Amino acid sequence: MFRGANKITLDAKGRIAIPTRYRERLSERCESQLIITVDRDYCLLLYPLPDWEDLERRLMRLPSLNRQVRRLQRLMVGYATEVELDGHGRVLLPRELRDYAGLEKQAILIGQGNKFELWDDLRWNEKRDQWLAAEESDEVDLPAELDSLSL
């Protein structure tokens, strides 16, 4: 499981260093092979290769005549890029993915269980504050699945 928020910096070549505490787990889980793709919230998703392959199979089995499914397939599978951690635990982010997510220098890597989200630091702070403000103003109706969850 990947959890936690980690501030990271992109170097001049567009590489990020995966925090040390995740590297051994990634090495064991996927031999340091990752897939990076886009998310509809304009961040990037980083999956260990086996987790991505499972998701990709399920995504591609969805009915492609559904316009929303087709859009999601085009975005997620179309932008999916295989990368590998180098000997220093770094990953090179392709330019088109950096541009999509607005990543330039400062970023935040958010653990989300089986994957990571990679956000531009400023965009993350803005979105996080929007989400918190919406909850405080009762603008958010929680789905029924969360009714029984106690935090």
C-alpha positions in Angstrom: 0.0 0.0 0.0 1.2 3.5 -0.9 0.1 6.2 1.4 1.3 9.7 2.4 2.0 13.0 0.8 5.6 13.7 -0.4 6.9 17.0 -1.7 9.3 16.3 -4.6 11.2 18.3 -7.2 11.5 17.7 -10.9 15.1 18.0 -12.1 16.1 19.8 -15.3 15.6 16.7 -17.4 12.0 16.1 -16.0 12.9 13.3 -13.6 11.5 12.8 -10.2 13.0 10.8 -7.4 10.6 8.3 -5.8 10.9 8.6 -2.1 13.2 6.0 -0.6 10.5 4.5 1.6 8.6 3.2 -1.5 11.5 2.0 -3.6 11.9 -1.5 -2.0 8.2 -2.1 -2.3 8.2 -1.1 -5.9 11.2 -3.3 -6.6 9.4 -6.3 -5.1 6.0 -5.6 -6.5 6.9 -4.7 -10.1 10.7 -4.9 -10.5 10.7 -1.1 -10.6 8.4 -1.1 -13.8 5.7 1.6 -13.6 3.0 2.9 -15.9 2.4 6.7 -15.9 -0.9 8.0 -17.3 -3.2 11.0 -17.1 -6.1 11.6 -14.8 -9.2 13.7 -15.5 -8.2 16.0 -12.7 -5.0 17.1 -14.6 -2.6 15.1 -12.5 -0.6 12.0 -13.3 -1.2 8.5 -12.1 1.7 6.1 -11.4 0.9 2.4 -11.2 3.1 -0.6 -10.6 3.0 -2.5 -13.9 0.9 -5.5 -12.6 -1.7 -3.2 -11.1 -1.9 -1.2 -14.3 -2.3 -4.3 -16.4 -5.2 -5.5 -14.3 -6.9 -2.1 -14.6 -6.2 -1.8 -18.3 -7.9 -5.2 -18.9 -11.0 -4.2 -17.0 -11.1 -0.8 -18.6 -10.8 -2.2 -22.1 -13.6 -4.7 -21.4 -16.1 -1.9 -20.8 -18.5 -1.2 -23.7 -16.8 1.1 -26.1 -20.0 2.3 -27.6 -20.5 4.3 -24.4 -19.0 7.7 -25.2 -17.7 8.3 -21.6 -16.1 4.9 -21.5 -14.4 5.6 -24.9 -13.1 9.0 -23.7 -11.7 7.4 -20.5 -10.0 4.6 -22.5 -8.5 7.1 -25.0 -7.1 9.2 -22.2 -5.9 6.6 -19.8 -4.7 3.9 -22.2 -3.7 6.3 -24.9 -1.3 8.2 -22.6 -0.1 5.2 -20.6 3.7 5.2 -20.7 6.0 2.5 -19.4 8.9 3.8 -17.2 11.5 2.2 -15.0 13.2 3.5 -11.8 16.8 4.1 -12.6 19.6 3.1 -10.2 19.0 6.3 -8.1 15.3 5.7 -7.8 14.3 8.3 -10.4 11.7 8.2 -13.1 11.8 10.3 -16.3 8.4 11.9 -16.9 7.7 12.3 -20.7 7.3 15.9 -21.8 3.7 15.5 -22.9 2.7 14.1 -19.5 4.5 16.9 -17.7 2.7 19.4 -19.9 -0.7 17.8 -19.3 -0.3 18.0 -15.5 1.4 21.4 -15.5 4.5 19.9 -13.8 7.5 22.2 -13.9 9.5 22.2 -10.7 7.6 21.6 -7.4 5.3 18.6 -7.2 3.5 16.5 -4.6 3.3 12.7 -4.8 0.2 11.4 -3.1 -0.1 7.7 -2.1 -3.5 6.2 -3.1 -3.2 2.6 -2.0 -2.2 0.7 -5.1 -1.0 3.8 -7.0 0.3 7.3 -6.7 -1.0 10.6 -7.9 1.5 13.2 -9.0 0.3 16.8 -8.9 1.8 20.2 -9.5 2.2 21.6 -6.0 0.2 24.7 -6.6 -2.6 22.9 -8.4 -2.8 20.3 -5.6 -3.0 23.1 -2.9 -5.8 24.8 -4.9 -7.8 21.6 -5.4 -7.4 20.4 -1.8 -8.6 23.8 -0.5 -11.6 23.7 -2.9 -12.5 20.2 -1.8 -12.3 21.1 1.9 -14.3 24.3 1.4 -17.0 22.4 -0.5 -17.3 19.9 2.4 -17.5 22.7 5.0 -20.3 24.4 3.1 -22.3 21.1 2.7 -22.0 21.3 -1.1 -20.9 17.7 -1.2 -23.4 14.8 -1.0 -21.5 11.7 0.0 -22.4 8.6 -1.9 -24.5 5.9 -0.1 -21.4 3.6 0.0 -19.9 6.0 2.6 -22.9 6.1 4.9 -21.6 3.2 7.0 -18.0 4.3 7.1 -16.8 5.8 10.4 -13.6 8.0 10.2 
